[in-house]
Amino acid sequence: MLLLIDIGNTSTTIGFYSDGNIKNVFRLKTSIDVRDKEEYSYILNGFVLRHKIQKPAGAVISSVVPQVTPAIKNAVKRTFGVEALIVSCTVKTGLKFNIKNVERLGADRIADAVAAYRLYKGPLLVIDFGTATTFSYIDSKGQFRGGAIMPGILLSADTLADKTAGLPRVKLKEPDKALGKDTAENILSGIILGHAGAVEKIIKEIKREVGKDFKVIITGGYANLMIPYIRIDHINPLLTLEGLRLIYELNKG
């Protein structure tokens, strides 16, 4: 049994891998200040006992929130007695990184790229719809050649509500039509269709720069909202966790 943990800006996704499958996936709200290793240990141990999950023999963590990483890593050690592998550009990935400042590349994007290249082969573009929407291009030789980052769908909607006096916070869903009939419908149309349009534009410009077509792989918590509006080849909600599993196997055997 392998414990997989992806610490994101909004939520932390935790899953367990065994017998060729990722299962028992659950999410926690990522908290920088409140939780310590004891609380995370309590959560992990309670979930394992409640679902009668075998004690993991290994663990791997990707994190874009450095303040939280030590608490969760220590909780894993405290609960299961295993030292978690922390994903970074210095671990074995099977990829080459043809970018500047590779040490600043998000661990989640590394995991996404590893899984996408192993599962779907390059050239490909991974789009992860999370707190931020990230684009990662991997060529046919397994080179990570760059990408783009833009504010995510929820972040855009929250910013609109937080930074204006009269615009409400809306529940994100597919808009019924482009021409909204009230303020909430106007916001949904602008956020969802506008995001899709920006995504398609970035795909088009990357295609122009690399000079060839490529597969588009999408993942992330808001990927389903984009399915009707952009061209995709594969959707894989567990892509990041798959990447963590593959990275662990490359480094631990």
C-alpha positions as CSV (number, residue, x, y, z in Angstrom):
1,M,0.0,0.0,0.0
2,L,1.3,3.4,-1.0
3,L,0.1,6.7,0.5
4,L,-0.2,9.6,-2.1
5,I,-0.5,13.2,-0.9
6,D,-0.9,16.3,-3.1
7,I,-0.8,19.5,-1.1
8,G,-2.5,22.3,-3.1
9,N,-3.2,25.9,-2.3
10,T,-6.9,25.3,-1.8
11,S,-7.1,21.6,-0.9
12,T,-4.9,18.6,0.0
13,T,-5.8,15.4,-1.9
14,I,-4.9,12.1,-0.3
15,G,-5.2,8.6,-1.9
16,F,-4.0,5.1,-1.5
17,Y,-2.4,2.9,-4.2
18,S,-2.5,-0.9,-4.2
19,D,-3.1,-3.7,-6.7
20,G,-2.8,-1.3,-9.7
21,N,-5.5,1.1,-8.5
22,I,-5.7,4.4,-6.7
23,K,-8.6,4.3,-4.2
24,N,-10.1,5.8,-1.1
25,V,-9.3,9.4,-2.4
26,F,-10.4,12.2,0.0
27,R,-9.7,15.9,0.2
28,L,-9.0,18.3,3.1
29,K,-9.0,22.1,3.0
30,T,-5.4,23.2,3.0
31,S,-4.7,25.2,6.2
32,I,-1.4,27.0,6.8
33,D,-1.9,28.1,10.4
34,V,-4.4,25.8,12.1
35,R,-3.3,22.2,11.8
36,D,-0.2,20.6,13.2
37,K,1.3,17.2,12.9
38,E,-0.9,15.8,15.7
39,E,-4.1,16.9,13.9
40,Y,-3.0,15.5,10.5
41,S,-1.9,12.3,12.2
42,Y,-5.4,12.0,13.8
43,I,-7.1,12.6,10.4
44,L,-4.9,10.0,8.6
45,N,-5.2,7.4,11.3
46,G,-8.9,7.9,11.6
47,F,-9.5,7.6,7.9
48,V,-7.4,4.4,7.6
49,L,-9.2,2.7,10.6
50,R,-12.6,3.8,9.4
51,H,-12.1,2.4,5.9
52,K,-10.1,-0.6,7.0
53,I,-7.1,0.3,4.9
54,Q,-3.9,-1.6,5.2
55,K,-1.1,0.4,6.7
56,P,1.0,2.0,3.9
57,A,4.5,0.8,3.4
58,G,5.5,4.0,1.7
59,A,4.4,7.6,1.1
60,V,5.1,10.3,-1.4
61,I,4.2,14.0,-1.2
62,S,3.9,16.8,-3.7
63,S,3.4,20.3,-2.3
64,V,3.0,23.9,-3.5
65,V,2.5,25.1,0.1
66,P,5.9,24.8,1.8
67,Q,4.5,25.9,5.2
68,V,2.3,22.8,5.4
69,T,4.7,20.2,4.1
70,P,6.7,19.5,7.3
71,A,3.5,19.0,9.4
72,I,2.1,16.5,7.0
73,K,5.4,14.7,6.4
74,N,5.9,14.4,10.2
75,A,2.3,13.2,10.6
76,V,2.9,10.4,8.1
77,K,6.1,9.4,10.0
78,R,4.2,9.6,13.3
79,T,1.2,7.6,12.1
80,F,2.7,5.0,9.8
81,G,6.4,5.0,10.6
82,V,7.4,5.7,7.0
83,E,9.6,8.5,5.6
84,A,7.7,10.2,2.8
85,L,9.4,11.0,-0.5
86,I,9.1,14.7,-1.2
87,V,8.7,15.5,-5.0
88,S,11.0,18.1,-6.5
89,C,13.1,18.5,-9.6
90,T,16.0,16.7,-7.9
91,V,14.2,13.3,-7.7
92,K,14.1,10.8,-10.6
93,T,11.2,11.6,-12.9
94,G,12.2,10.1,-16.3
95,L,11.8,13.6,-17.8
96,K,14.3,16.3,-18.9
97,F,13.6,19.9,-17.9
98,N,14.4,22.4,-20.7
99,I,13.3,25.5,-18.7
100,K,14.8,28.3,-16.6
101,N,14.8,28.0,-12.8
102,V,13.7,24.4,-12.8
103,E,13.9,24.4,-9.0
104,R,10.8,26.7,-8.9
105,L,8.6,24.4,-11.0
106,G,5.6,23.2,-8.9
107,A,5.8,19.6,-7.6
108,D,2.2,19.1,-8.8
109,R,3.2,20.1,-12.4
110,I,6.1,17.6,-12.2
111,A,3.8,14.8,-11.1
112,D,1.3,15.8,-13.8
113,A,4.0,15.7,-16.5
114,V,5.4,12.4,-15.4
115,A,2.0,10.7,-15.4
116,A,0.9,12.2,-18.7
117,Y,4.0,11.3,-20.5
118,R,4.0,7.8,-19.2
119,L,0.3,7.2,-19.9
120,Y,-0.2,9.1,-23.1
121,K,3.2,9.8,-24.6
122,G,4.3,13.1,-26.1
123,P,4.0,15.6,-27.5
124,L,1.3,16.7,-25.1
125,L,0.0,19.6,-23.1
126,V,-1.3,19.0,-19.6
127,I,-3.8,21.6,-18.3
128,D,-4.5,21.4,-14.6
129,F,-7.6,23.3,-13.5
130,G,-7.0,24.0,-9.9
131,T,-6.5,27.2,-7.8
132,A,-4.4,28.3,-10.7
133,T,-4.8,26.9,-14.2
134,T,-1.5,25.6,-15.3
135,F,-0.2,24.5,-18.8
136,S,2.7,22.1,-19.1
137,Y,4.2,21.1,-22.5
138,I,6.1,17.9,-22.8
139,D,7.6,16.9,-26.2
140,S,8.0,13.5,-27.8
141,K,11.4,13.1,-26.3
142,G,10.2,13.6,-22.7
143,Q,11.4,17.1,-22.4
144,F,9.4,19.5,-20.2
145,R,9.7,22.6,-22.4
146,G,7.6,25.2,-20.5
147,G,4.0,26.3,-20.1
148,A,1.8,29.0,-18.7
149,I,0.0,29.9,-15.6
150,M,-3.3,31.9,-15.2
151,P,-5.7,32.5,-12.4
152,G,-8.0,29.5,-11.8
153,I,-11.8,29.6,-12.3
154,L,-12.7,29.7,-8.6
155,L,-9.9,32.3,-7.9
156,S,-11.3,34.5,-10.6
157,A,-14.9,34.2,-9.3
158,D,-13.8,34.9,-5.7
159,T,-11.7,37.9,-6.7
160,L,-14.6,39.4,-8.5
161,A,-16.8,39.0,-5.4
162,D,-14.1,40.2,-3.0
163,K,-13.0,43.2,-5.0
164,T,-16.3,44.7,-6.0
165,A,-19.2,46.1,-3.9
166,G,-22.1,44.9,-5.9
167,L,-21.2,41.6,-7.5
168,P,-22.2,38.4,-5.7
169,R,-20.3,35.1,-5.1
170,V,-21.7,32.5,-7.5
171,K,-21.8,28.7,-7.4
172,L,-19.7,27.6,-10.4
173,K,-21.5,25.6,-13.0
174,E,-21.9,25.5,-16.8
175,P,-23.8,28.7,-17.9
176,D,-27.1,28.1,-19.6
177,K,-26.3,30.7,-22.3
178,A,-23.8,33.3,-23.2
179,L,-26.3,36.2,-22.7
180,G,-27.0,36.1,-19.0
181,K,-30.4,37.5,-17.8
182,D,-29.3,38.5,-14.3
183,T,-26.0,39.4,-12.5
184,A,-25.3,35.8,-11.5
185,E,-25.8,34.5,-15.0
186,N,-23.6,37.3,-16.4
187,I,-20.8,36.3,-14.0
188,L,-21.1,32.6,-14.8
189,S,-21.0,33.4,-18.6
190,G,-18.0,35.7,-18.2
191,I,-16.0,33.4,-15.9
192,I,-16.6,30.1,-17.6
193,L,-16.7,31.1,-21.2
194,G,-14.0,33.7,-20.7
195,H,-11.7,31.1,-19.1
196,A,-12.4,28.6,-21.9
197,G,-11.6,31.3,-24.5
198,A,-8.3,32.1,-22.7
199,V,-7.4,28.4,-22.5
200,E,-8.1,27.9,-26.2
201,K,-6.0,31.0,-27.1
202,I,-3.0,29.7,-25.0
203,I,-3.3,26.3,-26.7
204,K,-3.3,27.9,-30.1
205,E,-0.2,30.0,-29.3
206,I,1.7,27.1,-27.9
207,K,0.8,25.1,-31.0
208,R,2.1,27.9,-33.2
209,E,5.4,28.1,-31.3
210,V,6.2,24.4,-31.3
211,G,5.0,24.0,-34.9
212,K,3.1,20.8,-34.5
213,D,-0.1,19.3,-33.1
214,F,-0.2,17.6,-29.6
215,K,-2.5,15.8,-27.3
216,V,-4.4,17.9,-24.7
217,I,-4.7,16.2,-21.3
218,I,-6.8,17.9,-18.6
219,T,-7.0,17.3,-14.8
220,G,-7.8,19.2,-11.7
221,G,-10.9,20.0,-9.6
222,Y,-12.5,22.2,-12.2
223,A,-11.7,20.2,-15.3
224,N,-15.2,19.0,-15.8
225,L,-16.5,22.6,-16.2
226,M,-14.2,23.0,-19.3
227,I,-15.1,19.8,-21.1
228,P,-17.9,21.3,-23.3
229,Y,-15.8,24.3,-24.3
230,I,-12.3,23.2,-25.3
231,R,-10.8,20.4,-27.4
232,I,-9.4,17.7,-25.3
233,D,-8.0,14.2,-25.9
234,H,-8.0,12.8,-22.4
235,I,-9.4,13.8,-19.0
236,N,-7.8,12.2,-15.9
237,P,-9.0,13.4,-12.5
238,L,-6.3,11.4,-10.7
239,L,-3.4,12.4,-13.0
240,T,-1.4,14.1,-10.2
241,L,-1.7,11.1,-7.9
242,E,-0.7,8.8,-10.7
243,G,2.4,10.9,-11.2
244,L,3.2,10.6,-7.5
245,R,2.9,6.8,-7.7
246,L,5.2,6.7,-10.7
247,I,7.8,9.0,-9.2
248,Y,7.8,6.9,-6.0
249,E,8.4,3.7,-8.0
250,L,11.3,5.4,-10.0
251,N,13.0,6.4,-6.8
252,K,12.2,3.6,-4.4
253,G,11.8,0.6,-6.7
